[in-house]
Amino acid sequence: MIVVTGGAGFIGSNIVRGLNRRGISNILIVDNLKNSQKHLNLNSLDFVDFVDKEEFLDNLDGFGKIDVIFHQGACSNTLETDGKYMMRNNYDYSKKLLEYSLKRSIRFIYASSASVYGLGKNGFKEESKNEYPLNIYAFSKFIFDRYVRRVALNKGVQVVGLRYFNVYGPNEKHKGKMASVVFHFHNQILDDGTVKLFEGSENFKRDFVFVDDVVDVNLFFYDNPGLGGIFNVGTGRAESFLEIAKIMQGLYSNVRIEFIGFPEELKGKYQDFTEADLSSLRAVGYKKEFTSLKDGVNRYVDVLKSTGGVWVD
């Protein structure tokens, strides 16, 4: 059986969808449906059961033989200030699940984050010298990666950490403020035809990666159980928020672009440049090209216009 934690969430539900497209449905989804809107991500998926995340952790031996865990569950709110909650939910939970996996020889593929690089002053290669998290969410990912390096790699069981850059695409509607800029621009356009950008957005550049590519990298490691380590998942191309706005301008009618002041709460905590170094991922044999920003935004906007942003097939 395959377990997907965070399986009702953005990337988790897309991984389940990717498995379903291969004809795989022996999947246990682990999540917290306190945000009931997430059920929309599950409506079109095929899986054997759903269990709450706390019940799962409390009864790990009660769910049959597990072969692989895709651990995607986490609090991803970069503005969360409750450090105790963040560490318990992201770090402690992940440690317990990893330790169980190592004892039972269960393959473990988990979501890390490019936020561990902070301002990226030393670059974005998967090395400790480049890592300096700016908020407690990033720290929770950073310290788990350090734990994995210390106790889990080269132990005879596949352990893979994937540092996602700025992921966008269907099934992120429930994320609210934390949803991608494409999702927010779409709603701004529907509201009054105006895309609002922070002043200086032409110089704010991120590595925006379409969710289908993220799924494909996860499945690459699923197909290659002998590979392990921590790897970046991005396109290797930094592109501006203004570029996204211009792409979307061409997909709707009469769209204006307006620049607004930069929020005080984000000053000093904002990555104004990210660009994945893909050399480690390429070195282990991942050869596929990543979706261009234009193609990815076009595909996502089609889903936003037709279903509000949720896959229905």
Summary of the structure (lengths in Angstrom):
residues: 313
radius of gyration: 18.9
end to end distance: 22.9
largest distance: 58.3
contacts: 1038
relative contact order: 0.15
helix: 43%
strand: 18%
